[in-house]
C-alpha cells in the first residue's frame, strides 16, 4: 500500500469514524469544499480543529480551505453526500433498536 493510500485512509477515517460529531464534521467540511462563503477558522471549535487535525483542510488567513487537489477530488460532494446518508441511516438503525 502506498503512502498516499495510507493518507487517504487516515483522512477518511478521521472524517467518518474518529469524530464525536460526525454529522457536524461532514457538514462543515461540505461548506469548506463548496467554497460559496468563507468558513472562518475558530480555534475553540472542536469540529474545525478535528478537520485540521485530519489534514483535509488548512487555515489560510483565518479561513479554512481544502488542503490540496487530491483531497478535493477524492472527498468531493458525492463522497460527502454518501457518507452523510450512511451516517444518518446508521443513527436511525441505532435508535430503532434501542
DRENPA-3360 file (N, C-alpha, C; in nm, 2 decimals, always signed):
BEGIN
1 = XXXXXXXX = +0.09/-0.12/+0.00/+0.00/+0.00/+0.00/+0.09/+0.12/+0.00 ~ +0.06/+0.22/-0.08/+0.14/+0.34/-0.09/+0.11/+0.44/+0.02 ~ +0.20/+0.53/+0.04/+0.19/+0.63/+0.14/+0.07/+0.72/+0.12 ~ +0.04/+0.75/-0.01/-0.08/+0.82/-0.05/-0.21/+0.75/-0.01 ~ -0.21/+0.62/-0.03/-0.33/+0.54/+0.01/-0.35/+0.55/+0.16 ~ -0.24/+0.54/+0.24/-0.25/+0.54/+0.38/-0.30/+0.68/+0.43 ~ -0.25/+0.79/+0.36/-0.30/+0.92/+0.40/-0.45/+0.93/+0.37 ~ -0.50/+0.88/+0.26/-0.64/+0.89/+0.22/-0.72/+0.81/+0.32;
9 = XXXXXXXX = -0.67/+0.69/+0.36/-0.75/+0.61/+0.46/-0.75/+0.68/+0.59 ~ -0.64/+0.75/+0.63/-0.64/+0.82/+0.76/-0.74/+0.93/+0.75 ~ -0.74/+1.01/+0.65/-0.84/+1.12/+0.64/-0.98/+1.07/+0.63 ~ -1.01/+0.97/+0.56/-1.14/+0.91/+0.55/-1.19/+0.87/+0.69 ~ -1.10/+0.80/+0.76/-1.14/+0.75/+0.90/-1.16/+0.87/+0.99 ~ -1.08/+0.97/+0.98/-1.10/+1.09/+1.07/-1.23/+1.16/+1.04 ~ -1.27/+1.16/+0.91/-1.40/+1.22/+0.87/-1.52/+1.14/+0.91 ~ -1.50/+1.01/+0.91/-1.62/+0.92/+0.92/-1.63/+0.83/+1.04;
17 = XXXXXXXX = -1.52/+0.82/+1.11/-1.52/+0.72/+1.23/-1.46/+0.78/+1.36 ~ -1.37/+0.87/+1.35/-1.30/+0.91/+1.47/-1.34/+1.05/+1.53 ~ -1.46/+1.09/+1.49/-1.51/+1.21/+1.55/-1.63/+1.19/+1.64 ~ -1.64/+1.27/+1.74/-1.75/+1.26/+1.83/-1.88/+1.31/+1.77 ~ -1.87/+1.40/+1.66/-1.98/+1.46/+1.60/-1.96/+1.45/+1.45 ~ -1.98/+1.33/+1.39/-1.96/+1.30/+1.25/-2.04/+1.39/+1.16 ~ -2.17/+1.41/+1.19/-2.25/+1.49/+1.11/-2.20/+1.63/+1.10 ~ -2.16/+1.69/+1.21/-2.11/+1.83/+1.21/-1.98/+1.84/+1.13;
25 = XXXXXXXX = -1.89/+1.74/+1.15/-1.76/+1.73/+1.07/-1.79/+1.73/+0.92 ~ -1.88/+1.64/+0.88/-1.91/+1.63/+0.74/-1.98/+1.76/+0.68 ~ -2.07/+1.81/+0.76/-2.14/+1.93/+0.72/-2.05/+2.05/+0.71 ~ -1.96/+2.07/+0.80/-1.86/+2.18/+0.80/-1.76/+2.16/+0.68 ~ -1.72/+2.03/+0.66/-1.63/+2.00/+0.55/-1.70/+2.04/+0.42 ~ -1.83/+2.00/+0.41/-1.91/+2.03/+0.29/-1.90/+2.18/+0.26 ~ -1.92/+2.26/+0.36/-1.92/+2.41/+0.34/-1.78/+2.46/+0.30 ~ -1.68/+2.40/+0.35/-1.54/+2.44/+0.31/-1.52/+2.39/+0.16;
33 = XXXXXXXX = -1.56/+2.27/+0.13/-1.54/+2.22/+0.00/-1.62/+2.30/-0.11 ~ -1.74/+2.34/-0.07/-1.82/+2.42/-0.17/-1.76/+2.55/-0.20 ~ -1.70/+2.61/-0.09/-1.64/+2.74/-0.11/-1.73/+2.86/-0.14 ~ -1.86/+2.84/-0.12/-1.95/+2.95/-0.15/-1.94/+3.07/-0.06 ~ -1.90/+3.05/+0.06/-1.87/+3.16/+0.15/-1.76/+3.11/+0.25 ~ -1.68/+3.20/+0.30/-1.57/+3.17/+0.38/-1.61/+3.09/+0.51 ~ -1.54/+2.99/+0.54/-1.56/+2.92/+0.67/-1.45/+2.96/+0.76 ~ -1.48/+3.05/+0.85/-1.38/+3.11/+0.94/-1.32/+3.00/+1.03;
41 = XXXXXXXX = -1.19/+3.00/+1.05/-1.12/+2.91/+1.14/-1.14/+2.96/+1.28 ~ -1.20/+2.88/+1.37/-1.22/+2.92/+1.51/-1.14/+2.82/+1.59 ~ -1.04/+2.87/+1.66/-0.96/+2.78/+1.75/-1.04/+2.70/+1.85 ~ -1.14/+2.76/+1.90/-1.22/+2.69/+2.00/-1.32/+2.59/+1.95 ~ -1.33/+2.58/+1.82/-1.43/+2.49/+1.76/-1.37/+2.35/+1.75 ~ -1.43/+2.25/+1.82/-1.38/+2.11/+1.81/-1.39/+2.05/+1.67 ~ -1.50/+2.09/+1.60/-1.52/+2.04/+1.47/-1.41/+2.09/+1.37 ~ -1.39/+2.22/+1.38/-1.29/+2.27/+1.29/-1.15/+2.23/+1.32;
49 = XXXXXXXX = -1.12/+2.21/+1.45/-0.99/+2.16/+1.49/-0.98/+2.01/+1.44 ~ -1.08/+1.94/+1.45/-1.08/+1.80/+1.40/-1.05/+1.79/+1.25 ~ -1.11/+1.88/+1.18/-1.09/+1.89/+1.03/-0.94/+1.92/+1.00 ~ -0.89/+2.01/+1.08/-0.75/+2.05/+1.06/-0.66/+1.93/+1.10 ~ -0.69/+1.87/+1.21/-0.60/+1.75/+1.25/-0.61/+1.64/+1.15 ~ -0.72/+1.62/+1.09/-0.74/+1.52/+0.99/-0.65/+1.54/+0.87 ~ -0.61/+1.67/+0.84/-0.53/+1.71/+0.73/-0.61/+1.74/+0.61 ~ -0.74/+1.73/+0.61/-0.82/+1.76/+0.49/-0.83/+1.91/+0.46;
57 = XXXXXXXX = -0.82/+1.99/+0.56/-0.83/+2.13/+0.55/-0.71/+2.20/+0.61 ~ -0.69/+2.32/+0.57/-0.58/+2.41/+0.64/-0.64/+2.54/+0.65 ~ -0.58/+2.62/+0.74/-0.62/+2.75/+0.77/-0.53/+2.85/+0.69 ~ -0.60/+2.93/+0.61/-0.52/+3.03/+0.53/-0.59/+3.17/+0.55 ~ -0.52/+3.26/+0.62/-0.57/+3.39/+0.66/-0.70/+3.37/+0.74 ~ -0.70/+3.28/+0.83/-0.81/+3.25/+0.92/-0.94/+3.20/+0.85 ~ -0.92/+3.14/+0.73/-1.03/+3.08/+0.66/-0.99/+2.94/+0.62 ~ -1.08/+2.84/+0.64/-1.05/+2.71/+0.61/-1.06/+2.68/+0.46;
65 = XXXXXXXX = -0.96/+2.61/+0.41/-0.95/+2.57/+0.27/-0.92/+2.42/+0.26 ~ -0.97/+2.35/+0.16/-0.94/+2.22/+0.13/-0.78/+2.22/+0.11 ~ -0.71/+2.12/+0.17/-0.57/+2.12/+0.17/-0.51/+2.11/+0.03 ~ -0.56/+2.02/-0.05/-0.50/+2.00/-0.18/-0.60/+1.95/-0.28 ~ -0.56/+1.94/-0.41/-0.65/+1.90/-0.52/-0.68/+1.75/-0.50 ~ -0.59/+1.67/-0.45/-0.62/+1.53/-0.44/-0.74/+1.51/-0.34 ~ -0.73/+1.58/-0.22/-0.84/+1.57/-0.12/-0.97/+1.62/-0.18 ~ -0.96/+1.73/-0.25/-1.08/+1.79/-0.31/-1.15/+1.70/-0.41;
73 = XXXXXXXX = -1.07/+1.62/-0.48/-1.13/+1.53/-0.58/-1.18/+1.40/-0.51 ~ -1.10/+1.34/-0.42/-1.14/+1.22/-0.35/-1.26/+1.24/-0.26 ~ -1.25/+1.34/-0.18/-1.35/+1.37/-0.08/-1.44/+1.48/-0.13 ~ -1.51/+1.45/-0.24/-1.59/+1.55/-0.32/-1.73/+1.55/-0.27 ~ -1.81/+1.63/-0.33/-1.95/+1.65/-0.29/-2.03/+1.52/-0.29 ~ -2.01/+1.43/-0.39/-2.07/+1.30/-0.39/-2.03/+1.22/-0.27 ~ -1.90/+1.21/-0.24/-1.85/+1.14/-0.13/-1.91/+1.19/+0.00 ~ -1.92/+1.32/+0.01/-1.97/+1.38/+0.14/-2.12/+1.34/+0.15;
81 = XXXXXXXX = -2.20/+1.35/+0.04/-2.34/+1.32/+0.05/-2.36/+1.17/+0.08 ~ -2.28/+1.08/+0.02/-2.29/+0.94/+0.05/-2.27/+0.91/+0.20 ~ -2.17/+0.98/+0.26/-2.13/+0.95/+0.40/-2.23/+1.02/+0.49 ~ -2.29/+1.13/+0.46/-2.39/+1.19/+0.54/-2.51/+1.09/+0.54 ~ -2.55/+1.04/+0.43/-2.67/+0.95/+0.42/-2.63/+0.82/+0.50 ~ -2.52/+0.76/+0.48/-2.48/+0.64/+0.56/-2.48/+0.67/+0.71 ~ -2.43/+0.78/+0.75/-2.43/+0.81/+0.89/-2.57/+0.83/+0.95 ~ -2.66/+0.90/+0.87/-2.79/+0.92/+0.91/-2.87/+0.78/+0.92;
89 = XXXXXXXX = -2.85/+0.70/+0.83/-2.92/+0.57/+0.83/-2.87/+0.48/+0.95 ~ -2.74/+0.49/+0.98/-2.68/+0.42/+1.09/-2.74/+0.47/+1.22 ~ -2.76/+0.60/+1.24/-2.82/+0.66/+1.36/-2.97/+0.62/+1.37 ~ -3.04/+0.61/+1.26/-3.18/+0.57/+1.26/-3.19/+0.42/+1.31 ~ -3.10/+0.34/+1.26/-3.10/+0.20/+1.30/-3.07/+0.18/+1.44 ~ -2.98/+0.26/+1.50/-2.94/+0.25/+1.64/-3.06/+0.29/+1.72 ~ -3.13/+0.40/+1.68/-3.24/+0.45/+1.76/-3.36/+0.35/+1.76 ~ -3.37/+0.28/+1.64/-3.48/+0.19/+1.63/-3.46/+0.06/+1.71;
97 = XX = -3.33/+0.03/+1.73/-3.30/-0.10/+1.81/-3.29/-0.07/+1.95 ~ -3.30/+0.05/+1.99/-3.29/+0.09/+2.14/-3.42/+0.07/+2.21;
% end
